C-alpha cells in the first residue's frame, strides 16, 4: 500500500540488479508515481531473486582490496558483459 505513493527499499532495490531489464526500472527516490508515469515501474514479488551489483565486476578477483583501490585509475569495462539469465546459478540473493 505504501508503495503506491512512496518508494520503498524493496521497490528501489530492483534498480540495482545485475539484470539489465531490472536495472532500467524504478529510478524514483521519494515518490513512486514518477516511475509509473514514465513507464519504468517494475515490481518483483520475490525480492530474494534479485542480485545487486555491477555485472562487469562480479568475479571474486575484482573484489580484492588492491583491485578495489586501483579501480578508479583504470579504464572502465563495458557495464553489461552479457545478458545474465534469471535462472543462472551464479545469482545470489540480496
C-alpha positions in Angstrom: 0.0 0.0 0.0 2.8 2.4 1.0 4.4 1.7 -2.4 1.6 3.4 -4.3 2.9 6.8 -3.1 6.4 6.4 -1.7 9.4 4.5 -2.9 10.3 1.7 -0.5 13.7 0.0 -0.3 12.2 -3.2 -1.7 10.9 -1.3 -4.8 14.1 0.7 -5.5 16.4 -2.2 -4.8 15.4 -3.8 -8.1 17.1 -0.8 -9.8 20.5 -2.1 -8.5 20.1 -5.5 -10.1 22.7 -7.2 -12.3 19.9 -7.9 -14.8 19.8 -5.1 -17.3 15.9 -5.0 -17.7 15.7 -4.7 -13.9 18.3 -2.0 -13.7 16.4 0.1 -16.2 13.5 0.4 -13.8 12.4 2.0 -10.6 14.6 5.2 -10.8 12.4 7.1 -8.3 13.8 8.1 -4.9 10.9 9.6 -3.0 7.6 9.3 -4.9 6.9 6.1 -6.8 4.4 7.7 -9.2 7.3 9.1 -11.3 8.2 5.5 -12.5 4.6 4.7 -13.1 4.1 7.9 -15.2 7.3 7.2 -17.2 6.6 3.5 -17.7 9.7 2.4 -15.8 7.9 0.9 -12.8 8.7 -2.8 -12.2 7.7 -4.8 -9.2 9.2 -8.2 -8.4 7.4 -10.0 -5.6 10.3 -12.5 -5.0 12.9 -9.9 -3.9 15.4 -12.6 -2.8 15.8 -13.5 -6.5 17.3 -10.1 -7.2 21.1 -9.9 -7.2 22.6 -6.4 -6.9 26.0 -5.3 -8.3 27.8 -4.3 -11.4 27.9 -7.2 -13.9 31.3 -6.4 -15.3 32.9 -6.7 -11.9 31.3 -9.8 -10.3 34.4 -12.0 -10.3 36.0 -12.7 -6.9 39.3 -11.3 -8.2 37.6 -8.0 -8.7 36.6 -7.8 -5.1 40.1 -7.9 -3.5 41.2 -4.8 -1.7 44.1 -3.9 -4.1 41.8 -4.2 -7.1 39.1 -2.1 -5.5 41.6 0.6 -4.5 43.1 0.8 -8.1 39.8 0.6 -9.9 39.3 4.4 -10.1 42.5 4.7 -12.0 41.8 2.1 -14.7 39.7 2.1 -17.8 36.1 1.0 -17.0 34.9 -2.2 -18.6 31.7 -2.3 -20.5 29.0 -2.5 -17.9 26.9 -5.3 -19.4 29.3 -8.2 -20.3 26.4 -10.3 -21.5 22.8 -10.9 -20.6 22.5 -12.7 -17.3 19.9 -15.4 -17.3 17.4 -15.0 -14.4 17.9 -18.7 -13.6 21.7 -18.5 -13.6 23.1 -20.3 -10.5 25.7 -17.6 -10.0 23.0 -15.2 -8.9 22.7 -14.9 -5.2 20.0 -13.3 -3.0 20.0 -9.7 -1.8 
